[in-house]
Amino acid sequence: MQSRLSNETAKPFAYTACLPAHVTSLAVVAALQLASAACSSSNAGPGPSGVDASVVDANSVDAQPAPSSDAAGADTAISQEAGGQGDAEADSGTYVESVLTLDLFLESTQVDSGAPVADAGGDADDGDAAVAAPTVTTLTITARDGSLPVVTDLWLYTLDGQGNMTPLAGFTSTQPRKSPRRMLPATIAGTPSGLTPADDGSENGTMTCSCGSRGTLDQGAFVSGVTGTVTVTLPSAPTTPILVVAAVEDERYAGAAVINPDGSPGSVPAGVGTPETHTWVSFSRDVAPVLKVACIACHTGEDPTSTAGAGVGPGYNANFYYVTGTADDLVNANFAINEQTLACQMTNPDGGLSLAQCIQSITEAQFLVEPGAPAASDLLQRSRPDEDAGTSPQGLLWYGSRGARYNTKYGDRRMPSTTLSTSPDAGAWDNLPCYFDANPAQFQLLFDWVAQGAISN
Ligand code: HEC
């Protein structure tokens, strides 16, 4: 039990009021918020695993291990590496992205809705019209750096005969992003944001993370949940090749792969998925000063279990979340422990063994930053500049779990909070622009630092 309390709760416990000069009061309701629920529930999309499926597509070209239980020889899989060179270190201050390996795996399954199906057995090859049940096609994608599975962003397209790319939208995914669009807004208050890679309106993105958490705790020990894999249920069986472009937001990697409707490998259009050159962002030089100006006033990290003061009630304490000025805290401090430890303390006010056992049984692990994946990083989700100061529909998706900037339970979901209202009524909140709406170039620095792997440098 000591080990589980180690890094996070060993911080000095000294209450620090959370009120920056520009905020007169934080009107938040004093009730326990398990922020994990608020911030990751929208990510927890159910997979297609609940359906009773039988395999009907029998075009086997490969012995790649199937990602789900299914009939032998009934699947198709390819593995290919995208073009371009690897991670040649360039001159000082710049570097070239490494090439990812992408495995694509196309599978058609016949969904048995429970109703009697006329032709359930027999010939599985042709999926002919006598079969009444609908067919569902899934595409399973795994991204690896060598043999290492990685968390990264993926973008789906269909290809026509000329190699023209059309964004493929309308799919569901086992690892949905908060929004299937690119994270950075293209415009802010009607003028170009200057941010890149910006939202182009396409809703064709997914990720290879269990977004919101990179793993779980088992008796205090961290167990990685990173598989590098996502399964996408396509809106319909493909009739054209599907192109997957990886790591558009991720600045560590590049890669792309194509799978044909029959499951065979296709060719990636020239110039797609090739490594880019980036300028290194330094945490100490570029990022820490921004956090100091915009975040640290509240997120001191000094008393993660404080239940008092400044209108910030239990569970609303910004000190749960260590935006303290070190990269290590952002990447490695498991803030779910802080939240759940407080929950344990409230249900076990007498402490002792029952409290220790409660804490020992915490399984959640959540972190503010997912290296390489800005769109899966709470830190950036909550502080994203908005097309329209927090009121645009596509921006709202990023801040909380319910598509609203404010709610009476949690207060302002955008960071840093700029509300001047003392009313808990959502309608009374000021809808003021946030820091990064006015300073998008600084958000780009944060974004790039996370996208580059959130290195402490
Ligand atoms: C005015 C005080 C204040 C400032 C300034 C502030 N925060 Fe917060 N922050 C809070 C409070 C209070 C909470 C807890 C309530 C909630 O989740 O909204 C919080 C919660 C968060 C969370 C939620 C973690 C989770 O998953 O539940 C993130 C991420 C966050 N802040 C990031 C930032 C960033 C990044 C900045 C700087 C751009 C910032 N905050 C500036 C007060 C502040």
Residues whose N, C-alpha, C, O or C-beta is under 5 A from the ligand:
A	BS01	HEC	C18 V23 A35 C39 A294 C295 C298 G315 Y316 N317 A318 Y321 D378 L379 R382 S383 Y410 D412 R413 M415 P416 S417
